């Protein structure tokens, strides 16, 4: 009896430690990154008569440093350079535009739960204010102005350290006194200047952790108090079991009745489940303890049979989830068979997507991706 009690207590402690470890790990992500890109631009206004650029017009350069406050919001400082030159059939000019901006960043990929359908595509939004200068040989010094910039940045994750980016930004200039060609004094104090920029570049992630905030999913708003209370209740029951038990011997079995009832109830109440990563059919490494308990129970109870019930989260079609749930249960069955359990004692059932668990939380979806057991 003591051996079984120790086994149950150990399994419960492993589950608790794993849950704490996963929660802590979800918050360990890199926050710093550098980003750079180059591309084309289209200055829209103001221009003097007979001055204009190609559509689009080279060149744009951009370099920035970003810090994420969490996996959804952050700040970045960036420096930008634009070259404005005339189209072949326009009057000649060559202007340079420099800017420095401080911007807020929103990770739309996490806000919009992109992880439910992709782990490689991302989307950032950014907006902020800064200082800019326009320089041209047609006037001395620099035309100084305030700018407002806003844009979106698409991402393709190449690795945990690098992402390919494509950005489209709009810049509004306030107090722009010169036209972009530099030939005319506009003296306009409002947001009269307008530039469109398009760039392709890279995000390079810095830090000692594996993932950056851009690609980190943090579990939120999952109430596990009911599970915690039940586990605490079971732990108290185990502690109150007397150290000496009366063993009831029967001619057909040598199983301890009290042991069997405790373990069977815990199995059927789904406190030993095998979990899977998103869209995977191989059990994750944290499920070893649960498989060991099931295997130990079946070996000690040779007349027992068990249903292996496969589940999936609600991402994907019903047909696909039903198939995935079946494969998950079948794979767990194979593990038990290889450990010496007869296939006649193992019955695979697929229940497809578990609609009782909320769909919009990653932690809830993780709990849905599982195989549960029912002892007969």
Secondary structure per residue as TSV (DSSP state, phi and psi in degrees):
chain	resnum	aa	ss	phi	psi
A	1	X	-	360.0	-41.8
A	2	X	H	-60.4	-36.0
A	3	X	H	-64.0	-42.6
A	4	X	H	-67.0	-41.6
A	5	X	H	-60.9	-43.5
A	6	X	H	-63.3	-40.9
A	7	X	H	-61.5	-45.1
A	8	X	H	-64.1	-44.6
A	9	X	H	-62.7	-41.1
A	10	X	H	-64.0	-43.0
A	11	X	H	-62.6	-42.0
A	12	X	H	-63.6	-41.7
A	13	X	H	-66.0	-38.0
A	14	X	H	-62.0	-45.1
A	15	X	H	-60.6	-41.6
A	16	X	H	-67.0	-43.5
A	17	X	H	-64.0	-41.6
A	18	X	H	-60.6	-42.5
A	19	X	H	-63.7	-41.3
A	20	X	H	-64.9	-41.4
A	21	X	H	-63.0	-43.0
A	22	X	H	-66.6	-38.2
A	23	X	H	-65.5	-42.8
A	24	X	H	-65.1	-41.9
A	25	X	H	-63.9	-31.4
A	26	X	H	-63.9	-21.7
A	27	X	T	-99.4	0.7
A	28	X	-	-95.1	93.8
A	29	X	-	-143.1	157.1
A	30	X	B	-75.3	144.5
A	31	X	-	-114.4	-21.8
A	32	X	E	-96.2	147.8
A	33	X	E	-155.0	156.6
A	34	X	E	-116.5	148.0
A	35	X	E	-140.2	140.1
A	36	X	E	-148.1	152.9
A	37	X	E	-164.0	169.7
A	38	X	E	-146.5	156.8
A	39	X	E	179.0	-140.0
A	40	X	E	-126.8	165.8
A	41	X	E	-139.7	169.3
A	42	X	E	-145.1	98.0
A	43	X	E	-73.4	126.9
A	44	X	E	-92.4	-46.6
A	45	X	E	-162.8	154.8
A	46	X	-	-91.2	150.2
A	47	X	-	-132.3	150.4
A	48	X	-	-79.1	163.7
A	49	X	T	-58.8	137.5
A	50	X	T	71.0	12.1
A	51	X	-	-114.8	129.9
A	52	X	-	-166.3	165.2
A	53	X	-	-112.7	171.6
A	54	X	-	-69.8	163.4
A	55	X	S	-122.9	103.8
A	56	X	S	-84.7	175.7
A	57	X	E	-124.2	134.9
A	58	X	E	-80.0	152.3
A	59	X	E	-134.2	163.4
A	60	X	E	-128.3	138.5
A	61	X	E	-130.2	142.7
A	62	X	E	-145.2	136.9
A	63	X	E	-138.0	132.6
A	64	X	E	-144.3	160.9
A	65	X	E	-124.2	129.4
A	66	X	E	-123.4	142.8
A	67	X	E	-128.7	123.6
A	68	X	E	-94.1	125.0
A	69	X	S	-69.4	-34.2
A	70	X	S	-153.5	-163.2
A	71	X	S	-83.1	4.8
A	72	X	S	-121.5	-29.1
A	73	X	E	-136.6	147.8
A	74	X	E	-161.7	-171.0
A	75	X	E	-133.5	151.3
A	76	X	E	-145.3	148.8
A	77	X	E	-114.2	133.0
A	78	X	E	-143.1	155.7
A	79	X	E	-117.0	134.5
A	80	X	E	-128.5	148.9
A	81	X	E	-132.2	132.0
A	82	X	E	-126.2	139.5
A	83	X	E	-112.1	125.2
A	84	X	E	-112.3	117.8
A	85	X	E	-130.8	157.3
A	86	X	-	-72.5	151.4
A	87	X	-	-73.3	161.3
A	88	X	T	-58.1	-32.9
A	89	X	T	-99.3	17.0
A	90	X	S	-110.1	166.9
A	91	X	-	-66.2	146.7
A	92	X	-	-68.6	138.3
A	93	X	-	-162.9	159.3
A	94	X	E	-148.7	105.5
A	95	X	E	-117.1	152.3
A	96	X	E	-122.0	136.7
A	97	X	E	-124.4	125.3
A	98	X	E	-121.9	143.7
A	99	X	E	-147.0	152.8
A	100	X	E	-132.3	128.2
A	101	X	E	-133.4	150.6
A	102	X	E	-113.9	123.2
A	103	X	E	-129.1	149.3
A	104	X	E	-87.6	145.9
A	105	X	E	-125.2	135.4
A	106	X	E	-120.3	128.0
A	107	X	E	-88.3	89.3
A	108	X	H	-63.6	-26.4
A	109	X	H	-59.4	-40.4
A	110	X	H	-83.6	-37.4
A	111	X	H	-62.0	-37.4
A	112	X	T	-97.9	11.3
A	113	X	T	55.9	49.1
A	114	X	G	-58.5	-25.7
A	115	X	G	-63.2	-14.8
A	116	X	G	-73.4	-14.7
A	117	X	T	-136.8	-11.3
A	118	X	-	-155.2	147.3
A	119	X	S	-114.0	5.6
A	120	X	S	-121.1	-14.4
A	121	X	E	-106.8	138.0
A	122	X	E	-138.4	168.2
A	123	X	E	-148.6	124.5
A	124	X	E	-113.5	146.0
A	125	X	E	-116.1	146.2
A	126	X	E	-145.9	148.2
A	127	X	E	-160.8	145.4
A	128	X	E	179.2	-172.5
A	129	X	E	-121.3	161.7
A	130	X	E	-167.5	-170.2
A	131	X	E	-114.3	140.5
A	132	X	E	-139.2	155.9
A	133	X	E	-132.9	141.4
A	134	X	E	-115.3	129.1
A	135	X	E	-125.7	140.7
A	136	X	E	-157.1	148.4
A	137	X	T	-67.2	-13.7
A	138	X	T	-75.2	-12.7
A	139	X	S	-144.5	158.3
A	140	X	S	-85.3	150.2
A	141	X	S	72.9	-148.2
A	142	X	-	-134.9	144.2
A	143	X	E	-85.6	108.1
A	144	X	E	-93.3	140.6
A	145	X	E	-153.0	168.1
A	146	X	E	-102.7	139.8
A	147	X	E	-124.2	157.2
A	148	X	E	-121.7	129.5
A	149	X	E	-125.3	141.3
A	150	X	E	-147.4	145.0
A	151	X	E	-170.3	178.1
A	152	X	E	-128.3	144.9
A	153	X	E	-126.4	114.4
A	154	X	E	-82.1	147.2
A	155	X	E	-129.5	142.6
A	156	X	E	-124.2	116.8
A	157	X	E	-74.0	117.0
A	158	X	-	-91.0	-33.2
A	159	X	S	-163.3	-178.3
A	160	X	S	-69.7	-8.4
A	161	X	S	-112.6	-18.3
A	162	X	E	-139.6	140.4
A	163	X	E	-134.2	137.9
A	164	X	E	-81.2	137.0
A	165	X	E	-127.0	152.7
A	166	X	E	-136.1	121.4
A	167	X	E	-121.2	140.8
A	168	X	E	-125.5	124.1
A	169	X	E	-130.7	150.7
A	170	X	E	-118.2	132.5
A	171	X	E	-120.7	129.5
A	172	X	E	-111.0	130.9
A	173	X	E	-105.7	132.7
A	174	X	E	-107.0	146.5
A	175	X	S	60.7	38.9
A	176	X	-	-84.1	111.4
A	177	X	-	-89.6	-16.3
A	178	X	B	-119.9	147.2
A	179	X	-	-69.7	160.5
A	180	X	T	-62.9	-24.3
A	181	X	T	-81.9	-12.0
A	182	X	S	80.2	1.4
A	183	X	S	-90.0	-13.4
A	184	X	-	-135.7	141.6
A	185	X	B	-92.7	109.9
A	186	X	-	-88.6	-33.2
A	187	X	-	53.7	45.0
A	188	X	-	-105.8	121.6
A	189	X	-	-88.4	-16.9
A	190	X	S	-83.4	-172.2
A	191	X	E	-79.5	77.6
A	192	X	E	-96.5	-24.8
A	193	X	E	-83.7	141.2
A	194	X	E	-142.5	126.7
A	195	X	E	-133.8	139.6
A	196	X	E	-111.4	132.0
A	197	X	E	-122.2	139.7
A	198	X	E	-131.7	125.8
A	199	X	E	-135.1	156.9
A	200	X	E	-123.2	136.9
A	201	X	E	-163.6	-155.9
A	202	X	E	-134.5	146.0
A	203	X	E	-104.2	126.3
A	204	X	E	-112.7	120.3
A	205	X	E	-91.6	135.5
A	206	X	E	-113.8	146.8
A	207	X	S	133.8	169.2
A	208	X	S	-90.1	-13.7
A	209	X	S	-81.8	167.7
A	210	X	S	-71.8	-48.3
A	211	X	S	-110.9	156.4
A	212	X	B	-94.4	162.0
A	213	X	G	-56.7	-31.2
A	214	X	G	-56.0	-30.3
A	215	X	G	-118.7	13.1
A	216	X	-	-98.4	128.9
A	217	X	-	-102.1	122.8
A	218	X	-	-107.5	126.0
A	219	X	-	-70.7	139.0
A	220	X	-	-141.1	153.3
A	221	X	S	57.4	37.1
A	222	X	-	-109.4	119.8
A	223	X	-	-90.0	107.6
A	224	X	-	-106.2	15.8
A	225	X	H	-63.5	-35.0
A	226	X	H	-63.7	-40.1
A	227	X	H	-67.4	-42.9
A	228	X	H	-61.0	-42.5
A	229	X	H	-64.7	-40.8
A	230	X	H	-67.0	-41.1
A	231	X	H	-63.5	-42.1
A	232	X	H	-61.4	-40.3
A	233	X	H	-62.9	-43.5
A	234	X	H	-65.2	-38.9
A	235	X	H	-61.8	-39.8
A	236	X	H	-66.3	-38.6
A	237	X	H	-62.5	-41.8
A	238	X	H	-64.2	-41.1
A	239	X	H	-63.4	-31.3
A	240	X	T	-87.5	-1.6
A	241	X	S	-69.9	128.1
A	242	X	-	-59.3	148.5
A	243	X	S	-67.2	-24.3
A	244	X	S	-115.7	129.7
A	245	X	-	-121.8	148.5
A	246	X	-	-85.5	119.9
A	247	X	-	-87.6	122.7
A	248	X	-	-91.8	112.7
A	249	X	-	-94.5	134.3
A	250	X	B	-125.8	152.7
A	251	X	T	-67.1	-22.6
A	252	X	T	-97.3	-10.3
A	253	X	B	-156.0	155.3
A	254	X	-	-116.1	24.5
A	255	X	-	-81.7	141.6
A	256	X	-	-78.1	121.0
A	257	X	H	-60.5	-46.4
A	258	X	H	-62.8	-40.2
A	259	X	H	-60.3	-48.0
A	260	X	H	-59.7	-43.2
A	261	X	H	-64.5	-43.1
A	262	X	H	-63.3	-50.4
A	263	X	H	-67.1	-43.2
A	264	X	H	-59.9	-44.0
A	265	X	H	-62.5	-40.5
A	266	X	H	-66.4	-39.2
A	267	X	H	-64.6	-48.6
A	268	X	H	-69.6	-22.9
A	269	X	T	-86.6	8.0
A	270	X	T	68.5	31.1
A	271	X	S	-88.1	-4.4
A	272	X	S	-124.2	101.7
A	273	X	-	-128.2	153.5
A	274	X	E	-103.7	127.1
A	275	X	E	-109.3	159.8
A	276	X	B	-137.3	149.1
A	277	X	-	-73.8	167.3
A	278	X	T	-58.2	127.1
A	279	X	T	62.9	23.0
A	280	X	-	-113.7	152.8
A	281	X	-	-116.1	2.3
A	282	X	S	-99.7	128.5
A	283	X	B	-55.7	144.8
A	284	X	-	-77.5	167.7
A	285	X	G	-68.9	-17.8
A	286	X	G	-82.2	-0.3
A	287	X	G	-95.9	1.6
A	288	X	H	-60.1	-43.2
A	289	X	H	-61.5	-41.0
A	290	X	H	-65.5	-42.7
A	291	X	H	-63.3	-39.3
A	292	X	H	-62.0	-40.6
A	293	X	H	-64.9	-45.0
A	294	X	H	-62.0	-45.0
A	295	X	H	-62.6	-44.2
A	296	X	H	-62.6	-41.0
A	297	X	H	-64.8	-45.1
A	298	X	H	-65.6	-35.3
A	299	X	H	-67.7	-37.2
A	300	X	H	-81.7	-13.0
A	301	X	-	-128.6	77.0
A	302	X	T	-64.8	-15.6
A	303	X	T	-92.6	-6.5
A	304	X	-	-80.3	143.4
A	305	X	-	-118.3	163.4
A	306	X	E	-146.5	140.5
A	307	X	E	-90.3	134.0
A	308	X	E	-106.1	110.5
A	309	X	E	-104.9	113.5
A	310	X	E	-87.5	142.5
A	311	X	E	-134.3	159.4
A	312	X	E	-136.5	164.9
A	313	X	-	-80.6	-177.8
A	314	X	S	-90.1	6.2
A	315	X	S	-79.7	127.0
A	316	X	S	104.7	173.4
A	317	X	-	-75.5	160.8
A	318	X	H	-62.5	-41.7
A	319	X	H	-63.2	-42.7
A	320	X	H	-66.8	-42.5
A	321	X	H	-66.4	-36.1
A	322	X	H	-64.2	-42.3
A	323	X	H	-65.8	-43.5
A	324	X	H	-64.3	-41.7
A	325	X	H	-62.3	-39.5
A	326	X	H	-64.7	-43.2
A	327	X	H	-63.9	-39.8
A	328	X	H	-61.0	-47.1
A	329	X	H	-64.8	-38.7
A	330	X	H	-64.4	-38.8
A	331	X	H	-66.2	-38.6
A	332	X	H	-66.5	-38.4
A	333	X	H	-59.2	-42.7
A	334	X	H	-61.7	-38.6
A	335	X	H	-61.8	-44.6
A	336	X	H	-68.5	-36.8
A	337	X	H	-63.1	-43.3
A	338	X	H	-65.6	-22.1
A	339	X	T	-87.2	2.4
A	340	X	T	106.3	5.2
A	341	X	-	-86.6	130.4
A	342	X	-	-65.9	138.9
A	343	X	G	-63.6	-23.6
A	344	X	G	-67.6	-16.7
A	345	X	G	-94.6	-1.7
A	346	X	E	-120.9	120.2
A	347	X	E	-117.2	120.0
A	348	X	E	-88.8	131.0
A	349	X	E	-130.8	136.1
A	350	X	E	-110.7	124.9
A	351	X	E	-108.5	6.1
A	352	X	E	62.3	-144.6
A	353	X	E	-70.7	135.8
A	354	X	-	-87.8	100.4
A	355	X	T	-80.2	-5.1
A	356	X	T	-80.7	-11.4
A	357	X	S	-107.7	135.3
A	358	X	-	-59.7	144.5
A	359	X	S	-89.2	-26.7
A	360	X	S	-92.7	12.5
A	361	X	-	-121.3	128.8
A	362	X	H	-63.5	-38.8
A	363	X	H	-64.9	-40.9
A	364	X	H	-64.9	-41.6
A	365	X	H	-63.9	-33.8
A	366	X	H	-63.9	-40.1
A	367	X	H	-68.3	-27.0
A	368	X	H	-74.9	-27.8
A	369	X	S	-83.2	86.6
A	370	X	E	-155.2	168.3
A	371	X	E	-119.8	124.8
A	372	X	E	-105.9	172.2
A	373	X	E	-131.2	147.8
A	374	X	E	-135.8	111.7
A	375	X	E	-81.6	134.3
A	376	X	-	-103.3	360.0
